[in-house]
Amino acid sequence: MDDVLIVGAGPAGAVAATLLARAGARVRVIDRAAFPRDKLCGDTLNPGCLALLRRLQLSGPLEGVGLDVAGMMVTGEGGVAVEGRYPQDLRGRSIRRRDLDWALLEQARDAGALFEPGVTVREALPLERGGARICGGVVVGPRESARRLQAPVTIAADGRRSTLAFGLGLARHPPRPRRWAIGAYFEASSDDRPRSPDAHAASGTAGGILGEMHIRRGRYIGIAPLPGGMTNVCLVKPSAGGDFGLRNPESALRLELEADPALRDRFAGVRLVSPPVVLGPLAVDVTGDSVDGLLLAGDAAGFIDPMTGDGLSFALRGGELAAAAALRALEHGWVGVHAELAAARRRAFAGKWRFNRTLRSLVASPSGVRAAAAAARIAPGVLRAIIARAGDCDLAS
């Protein structure tokens, strides 16, 4: 029998698998998808993310891959635009999510973890001990040929629609906010790589490219140039399940670009590389309850609209924390494990969660957007400090 069963092979699951396998645990990772696979994401690792990967000795396959990101270009309504470079020559990295996830998963396999793709989890495998509810693994496959995968520790890293977290009542979608994302890849237009003033290399390895955040009333558009002449465009806005934009995402995305004075010329006639992907609602709350035998990681442990581009930071660090909790459970039992993990997550993420909530509230308010645009004109240094905080530069210094 495995020591740890990990449901979900994304960044949180792959990091947890690698660290556990390195520690000598018998680890099995399952995922309903075949890898490599595409995933809606901003496709950018911020400086703090890269520092974390290096500390965990997971950055090797990613070094020199993708485009260096030197900072952010933030625009608001009325033509305001501020460029913020990361301090101390720190860099992020622009890389397709499918390539990042595959590189992390390959390292988990190299460390000794087993990986089974194409495995769909139906439900948690319930056990009882002393009248308490316990997760003893999972049930997978269609009902007529279902099989059980058992382990003393199961980590649910199966995303913001986690079968395990929702099925056991540990997570829910809050009524507010109800934001959805529409993301797609476009061919890069001729001026689609904003650069810092000293940039001169086509690959972005000198001064680096700039990521972009275009903040508008009630919505924002993130843009990331990528290797191979592609550009990631992601629109985030309030939506409901029956909205036209969710039924016809390509039309909604193009209409948004065509109506935006700062973007319409740049994307006029630019070819869509692949059909847009829709994701939402962009919020998952955890209830605070716990089940022995089960740990949550990544988006399954709580998901917020990652407006500052740090969703990957939460996933990677969350995978590390879940691995440490799993080792404690294997060595000493479950007493105190959930409380310790919750406290560790608060220490790691609480400040950034508050920061993100503040920015999301600002974007949702027309008066807030106007005030921020005025402040950016008067004191651009404040916005540059915000960009540094968004990039988790404090973790990389």
Stockholm file with secondary structure:
# STOCKHOLM 1.0

chainA/1-397         MDDVLIVGAGPAGAVAATLLARAGARVRVIDRAAFPRDKLCGDTLNPGCLALLRRLQLSGPLEGVGLDVAGMMVTGEGGVAVEGRYPQDLRGRSIRRRDLDWALLEQARDAGALFEPGVTVREALPLERGGARICGGVVVGPRESARRLQAPVTIAADGRRSTLAFGLGLARHPPRPRRWAIGAYFEASSDDRPRSPDAHAASGTAGGILGEMHIRRGRYIGIAPLPGGMTNVCLVKPSAGGDFGLRNPESALRLELEADPALRDRFAGVRLVSPPVVLGPLAVDVTGDSVDGLLLAGDAAGFIDPMTGDGLSFALRGGELAAAAALRALEHGWVGVHAELAAARRRAFAGKWRFNRTLRSLVASPSGVRAAAAAARIAPGVLRAIIARAGDCDLAS
#=GR chainA/1-397 SS CCSEEEECCSHHHHHHHHHHHHTTCCEEEECSSCSSCCCCSCCEECHHHHHHHHHTTCCGGGTTCSEEEEEEEEECGGGCEEEEECGGGCCEEECCHHHHHHHHHHHHHHHTCEEECSCCEEEEEEEEETTEEEEEEEEESCGGGCEEEECSEEEECCCTTCHHHHHTTSEECCSSCCEEEEEEEEECCTTCCCBCTTCCCTTSCSSCEEEEEEEETTEEEEEEEETTTEEEEEEEEECCTTCHHHHSHHHHHHHHHHHCTTTHHHHTTCCBSSCCEEECCCEEEECSCCCBTEEECGGGGCEECCTTSCHHHHHHHHHHHHHHHHHHHHHHCSTTHHHHHHHHHHHHHHHHHHHHHHHHHHHHCHHHHHHHHHHHHHCHHHHHHHHHHHTTHHHHC
#=GC SS_cons         CCSEEEECCSHHHHHHHHHHHHTTCCEEEECSSCSSCCCCSCCEECHHHHHHHHHTTCCGGGTTCSEEEEEEEEECGGGCEEEEECGGGCCEEECCHHHHHHHHHHHHHHHTCEEECSCCEEEEEEEEETTEEEEEEEEESCGGGCEEEECSEEEECCCTTCHHHHHTTSEECCSSCCEEEEEEEEECCTTCCCBCTTCCCTTSCSSCEEEEEEEETTEEEEEEEETTTEEEEEEEEECCTTCHHHHSHHHHHHHHHHHCTTTHHHHTTCCBSSCCEEECCCEEEECSCCCBTEEECGGGGCEECCTTSCHHHHHHHHHHHHHHHHHHHHHHCSTTHHHHHHHHHHHHHHHHHHHHHHHHHHHHCHHHHHHHHHHHHHCHHHHHHHHHHHTTHHHHC
//
